């Protein structure tokens, strides 16, 4: 083999080696790109999972916000009698010149707004002997808490509090610190503790809350109210039915959109 031929052969080997190294470099570069892309994708997936997990934790914490809480008590200055009459709590002197029936639910946000707006005015009229209030606490939204049942449990506990002469304080405390509809309400032990914090120490109260003493009575009242068409209102679109809060005076539904409704009831 001549020198020229050997030189040419050597050059071909070098070219082939260069091509091979170039191919390896390209493959390595491509592989590195894929690795980087995979790392980015994995990072995004991990981030999404973290966000979803965080959202679930936040949602569960929000839903169960009342768990383990002590229900704060409200100090109420109310100098008038109260007594339970079946499923109704009567507030004030029964011979007052005006009487209203108030239908409400402890889980109803509109009822809490009603209490915030008119509660003190109503108590003042009762104290002055101008007004008797027949308070109907209804288990209308029993299925609207998670778990279901708070509406009924709270109404039952309120009737038991009335037996102890503590209805107003119990009533005002629950509305002032109302759980959010669709989420966890207060459980029976929390309702019992609220009673204790308000000075109710009898076993009858605690046992009555745990056993749902007035549950059947309240369900009967709820059935009566929903069937009483005189309590039904027009909700628009041809829809009529019962809703809370509802106030009745002299057998007529009160227009709560009128800010002077209470003064008109008392003066009529």
C-alpha positions as CSV (number, residue, x, y, z in Angstrom):
1,X,0.0,0.0,0.0
2,X,1.5,3.3,-1.0
3,X,1.8,6.4,1.2
4,X,-0.9,8.3,-0.6
5,X,-3.3,5.4,-0.2
6,X,-2.5,5.1,3.5
7,X,-3.0,8.8,4.0
8,X,-6.4,8.7,2.3
9,X,-7.5,5.7,4.3
10,X,-6.4,7.4,7.5
11,X,-8.4,10.6,6.5
12,X,-11.5,8.5,5.9
13,X,-11.2,6.9,9.4
14,X,-10.9,10.4,10.9
15,X,-13.9,11.6,9.1
16,X,-16.0,8.6,10.2
17,X,-14.8,9.1,13.8
18,X,-15.8,12.7,13.6
19,X,-19.2,11.9,12.3
20,X,-19.7,9.3,15.0
21,X,-18.7,11.8,17.7
22,X,-21.0,14.4,16.2
23,X,-23.9,12.0,16.2
24,X,-23.2,11.2,19.8
25,X,-23.1,14.8,20.7
26,X,-26.4,15.5,18.9
27,X,-28.0,12.5,20.6
28,X,-26.7,13.7,24.0
29,X,-28.0,17.2,23.3
30,X,-31.4,15.8,22.3
31,X,-31.5,13.6,25.3
32,X,-30.6,16.5,27.5
33,X,-33.5,18.5,26.0
34,X,-35.9,15.7,26.7
35,X,-34.7,15.4,30.2
36,X,-35.2,19.1,30.8
37,X,-38.6,19.0,29.3
38,X,-39.5,16.0,31.5
39,X,-38.2,17.8,34.5
40,X,-40.4,20.8,33.6
41,X,-43.5,18.7,33.1
42,X,-42.8,16.8,36.4
43,X,-42.4,20.2,38.1
44,X,-45.7,21.5,36.7
45,X,-47.5,18.3,37.8
46,X,-46.1,18.5,41.3
47,X,-47.1,22.2,41.5
48,X,-50.7,21.3,40.3
49,X,-50.9,18.5,42.9
50,X,-49.7,20.9,45.6
51,X,-52.3,23.5,44.6
52,X,-55.1,20.9,44.5
53,X,-54.0,19.4,47.9
54,X,-53.7,22.9,49.4
55,X,-57.2,23.7,48.1
56,X,-58.7,20.6,49.5
57,X,-57.1,21.3,52.9
58,X,-58.4,24.9,52.8
59,X,-61.8,23.7,51.7
60,X,-62.1,21.1,54.5
61,X,-60.8,23.6,57.1
62,X,-63.4,26.2,55.9
63,X,-66.2,23.6,55.9
64,X,-65.3,22.5,59.4
65,X,-64.6,25.9,60.8
66,X,-67.0,25.4,63.8
67,X,-65.4,22.1,64.9
68,X,-64.0,22.3,68.4
69,X,-65.2,25.9,68.9
70,X,-66.8,27.3,72.0
71,X,-69.9,29.3,70.9
72,X,-69.4,32.8,72.3
73,X,-72.2,34.0,74.6
74,X,-74.2,37.2,74.1
75,X,-75.0,39.4,77.0
76,X,-78.7,40.3,76.8
77,X,-80.4,42.9,78.9
78,X,-84.0,41.8,78.6
79,X,-86.5,42.4,81.5
80,X,-89.6,40.5,80.4
81,X,-91.0,37.1,80.9
82,X,-90.5,34.2,78.5
83,X,-92.2,30.8,78.5
84,X,-92.5,27.8,76.1
85,X,-95.9,27.0,74.7
86,X,-95.4,23.8,72.7
87,X,-93.1,24.5,69.9
88,X,-93.5,28.3,70.4
89,X,-91.7,30.6,72.8
90,X,-93.8,33.5,74.1
91,X,-91.9,36.6,75.0
92,X,-93.4,39.5,77.0
93,X,-96.7,40.0,78.7
94,X,-99.5,38.2,76.9
95,X,-101.9,41.1,77.3
96,X,-99.7,43.5,75.3
97,X,-101.8,45.5,72.8
98,X,-99.9,44.1,69.8
99,X,-98.6,40.6,69.0
100,X,-96.4,39.3,66.3
101,X,-95.4,35.7,65.3
102,X,-91.8,35.4,64.1
103,X,-90.9,32.3,62.1
104,X,-87.1,31.8,61.8
105,X,-84.4,29.2,61.4
106,X,-81.0,29.3,63.2
107,X,-79.2,28.5,60.0
108,X,-81.0,31.0,57.8
109,X,-78.7,34.0,56.9
110,X,-81.7,36.3,56.2
111,X,-83.0,35.5,59.7
112,X,-79.6,36.5,61.2
113,X,-79.8,39.8,59.2
114,X,-83.4,40.3,60.5
115,X,-82.2,39.9,64.1
116,X,-79.3,42.2,63.5
117,X,-81.6,44.9,62.1
118,X,-84.7,44.6,64.3
119,X,-83.8,42.4,67.3
120,X,-83.1,45.2,69.7
121,X,-86.1,47.3,68.5
122,X,-88.3,44.3,69.1
123,X,-86.9,43.6,72.6
124,X,-87.4,47.3,73.5
125,X,-91.1,47.2,72.5
126,X,-91.6,44.0,74.5
127,X,-89.9,45.5,77.5
128,X,-92.2,48.6,77.2
129,X,-95.2,46.3,77.3
130,X,-96.2,47.3,73.8
131,X,-95.6,44.0,72.1
132,X,-95.8,40.2,72.7
133,X,-93.6,38.0,70.5
134,X,-94.4,34.4,69.6
135,X,-91.2,33.0,68.4
136,X,-91.3,29.9,66.2
137,X,-87.8,28.4,65.7
138,X,-88.2,26.0,62.8
139,X,-86.1,23.1,61.5
140,X,-86.5,24.3,57.9
141,X,-82.8,24.0,56.8
142,X,-82.0,20.7,58.6
143,X,-80.5,19.3,55.4
144,X,-78.5,22.4,54.6
145,X,-75.7,21.8,57.0
146,X,-72.8,19.4,56.6
147,X,-73.4,17.0,58.3
148,X,-77.2,17.5,58.2
149,X,-79.1,18.2,61.4
150,X,-77.9,21.5,62.9
151,X,-81.1,23.4,62.2
152,X,-83.2,20.8,64.2
153,X,-80.6,20.4,66.9
154,X,-80.4,24.2,67.5
155,X,-84.2,24.6,67.5
156,X,-84.6,21.7,70.0
157,X,-81.9,23.2,72.2
158,X,-83.5,26.6,72.1
159,X,-86.8,25.2,73.4
160,X,-85.0,23.5,76.2
161,X,-83.3,26.8,77.0
162,X,-86.7,28.4,77.2
163,X,-87.7,25.8,79.8
164,X,-84.7,27.1,81.8
165,X,-85.6,30.7,81.3
166,X,-82.6,31.3,79.0
167,X,-84.2,31.4,75.5
168,X,-83.3,35.0,74.7
169,X,-79.6,34.6,75.6
170,X,-79.4,31.3,73.7
171,X,-81.3,32.6,70.7
172,X,-79.1,35.8,70.4
173,X,-75.9,33.9,70.9
174,X,-76.6,31.4,68.0
175,X,-77.6,34.2,65.6
176,X,-74.7,36.4,66.5
177,X,-72.3,33.5,65.8
178,X,-74.2,31.8,63.0
179,X,-72.5,28.9,61.2
180,X,-72.4,29.2,57.4
181,X,-75.2,27.5,55.5
182,X,-73.9,24.4,53.6
183,X,-71.1,23.9,56.1
184,X,-70.7,22.4,59.5
185,X,-73.0,23.7,62.2
186,X,-72.5,23.3,65.9
187,X,-72.9,19.8,67.3
188,X,-75.0,18.8,70.3
189,X,-72.1,19.0,72.8
190,X,-71.3,22.5,71.6
191,X,-74.9,23.5,72.1
192,X,-74.9,22.0,75.6
193,X,-71.7,23.9,76.4
194,X,-73.3,27.1,75.3
195,X,-76.2,26.4,77.7
196,X,-73.7,25.8,80.5
197,X,-71.9,29.1,79.7
198,X,-75.2,30.9,79.9
199,X,-75.9,29.4,83.4
200,X,-77.9,26.3,82.4
201,X,-76.6,23.5,84.6
202,X,-79.5,21.0,84.8
203,X,-79.2,17.5,83.5
204,X,-82.6,17.9,81.9
205,X,-81.2,20.4,79.4
206,X,-78.1,18.3,78.5
207,X,-80.1,15.1,78.2
208,X,-82.8,16.8,76.2
209,X,-80.3,18.1,73.7
210,X,-78.6,14.8,73.3
211,X,-81.9,12.9,73.0
212,X,-83.7,15.4,70.7
213,X,-86.5,15.8,73.3
214,X,-88.6,18.2,71.1
215,X,-87.6,17.0,67.7
216,X,-91.0,15.5,66.9
217,X,-92.8,18.5,68.2
218,X,-90.7,20.7,65.9
219,X,-91.2,18.6,62.9
220,X,-95.0,18.7,63.5
221,X,-94.7,22.5,63.7
222,X,-92.7,22.6,60.5
223,X,-95.4,20.5,58.7
224,X,-98.1,22.7,60.0
225,X,-96.4,25.9,58.8
226,X,-95.6,24.6,55.3
227,X,-99.2,23.5,54.8
228,X,-100.6,26.8,56.1
229,X,-101.2,28.8,52.8
230,X,-101.8,32.0,54.8
231,X,-98.1,32.0,55.6
232,X,-97.0,31.6,51.9
233,X,-95.5,34.4,49.9
234,X,-94.9,35.1,46.3
235,X,-91.3,34.5,45.3
236,X,-91.7,35.6,41.7
237,X,-92.0,33.6,38.6
238,X,-95.3,32.1,39.8
239,X,-93.5,30.5,42.8
240,X,-95.3,30.6,46.1
241,X,-94.4,29.0,49.4
242,X,-93.1,29.5,52.9
243,X,-89.8,31.1,53.7
244,X,-87.9,32.5,56.7
245,X,-87.9,35.0,58.2
246,X,-91.7,35.5,58.2
247,X,-93.5,37.9,60.5
248,X,-97.3,37.8,61.0
249,X,-99.3,40.5,62.8
250,X,-103.1,40.4,63.2
251,X,-103.3,37.4,60.9
252,X,-101.5,39.3,58.1
253,X,-98.0,38.8,56.6
254,X,-95.8,41.8,57.5
255,X,-93.9,43.5,54.7
256,X,-90.4,43.4,56.0
257,X,-89.1,45.6,53.2
258,X,-90.9,48.5,55.0
259,X,-88.3,49.8,57.6
260,X,-91.2,51.2,59.6
261,X,-93.1,48.0,59.8
262,X,-92.6,47.5,63.6
263,X,-93.8,51.0,64.6
264,X,-96.9,50.4,62.3
265,X,-97.6,47.1,64.0
266,X,-97.4,48.6,67.5
267,X,-99.4,51.7,66.6
268,X,-102.2,49.9,64.8
